[in-house]
Amino acid sequence: MTSVAKSLYGVFPIYKPAGCTTNTIMNMLRKNLGVEKMKHSGALNAYSEGIIIVGLGEAVKYNQAIRSHTRMYLVRGVLGVATSTFDCTGDYTKIAPFLHVKEN
């Protein structure tokens, strides 16, 4: 680890695209930044895209406080469909009407 890598610390928002895991992002950061002490404050599903909060160096101690804050999720789904894997990757196993669902 270089002296620059040893001095890197802070809490950073990192965009995670759909199709890769939070662990993949963390490994990429470790490799490119050369920082060993690193934690995220919560993983996202591999099919999700969004922001993961990453603590570097001495700032990893703030992860617990960050986890205690409210999170917000925006969800996009398909009504009336069940899949074999219970997520967006499975085959449709059931299709049902959903016209009874109304917006509040």
N, C-alpha and C positions, 0 to 999 in steps of 0.2 A: 504494500500500500504506500503510495506517495505521501509526502507531507501535505500536499494540496488536498488529497482525499481525506486525510486525517482531520483537516480543518473544516471540511464541509459539514454543515449542520443546518437544520431548519425543517419546517413543515411545508410541503408542497402539494398542490393539487395536480394530479397527473391524469390525463385523458386515457381511458381504456376503451378501445373499439370493440365492437361485437366480434366474436370469433376467436378471441384469444383469452387466456386466463389471467387473473390477477398475478399469479405466480410467474407467468411468462414476462409480464411487465416488470416485476420485481427483479427477476434474473437479468433482464436487459439493463436495468438501471445499475445493478451491482457491477455488471461487466463493464459498462461504459463509464461509470463514475469512479469505479474502484473503491466504493464505500462498502465496508462489511456490516457496520451497525445500521440497520435499516428495518423499519416495520411499516406495514400499512394498517390503517384503522378500520378495516373491514373489506372483505372480498366481494366482488360482484360476480354473478353467474357468468359463465363463458359466453352465453348468448346475449348478455346485456352489454350496453355501452354506457359509459358514464365516467364520473370523476372518482378516483380513489385518492385518499389522502395519505401521503407517505411522509414519515418522519425519518430524517437522516441524522446520524451521529447522536450527539447528546439530546437532540430534540425528540428522540423516540419516547422519552418519558412523558411527553404530552399526549401520546396516543390514547391513553385511558380517558383523559378529559375530553378529547375530541369525540370518542365513542359515545360519551354520555349525552351529546347534543342530538336534537331531533334531526332526522334525515327525511328527505323528500324523494319520492319515486314517481316517475311518469310511466304509466303502463299502457301499452297498446296490445289489444287482444282481439280474438275472434269469438264472437258470441255464438253459442249453439253448436260448438264443435268439441269433440273429445278426441284425443290422440293416443296412440299406443305407448308413448313415452311420457305423457302428461306435460309436454313442452312443445315448442315450435318445430322440433326435429322429427317428430313421429308422424306416422300415417294416420289419416282420419279413421277413427273407429266408429264414430257415431255423429250424426248430424241431426239436430233438433231445431224446431222453430223457436224463435225468440221475440216474436212480435209483441208479446205481453210485457216486455221490459220497456219502461218509460224513463225518460230523462227527468230528473227532479228539478 
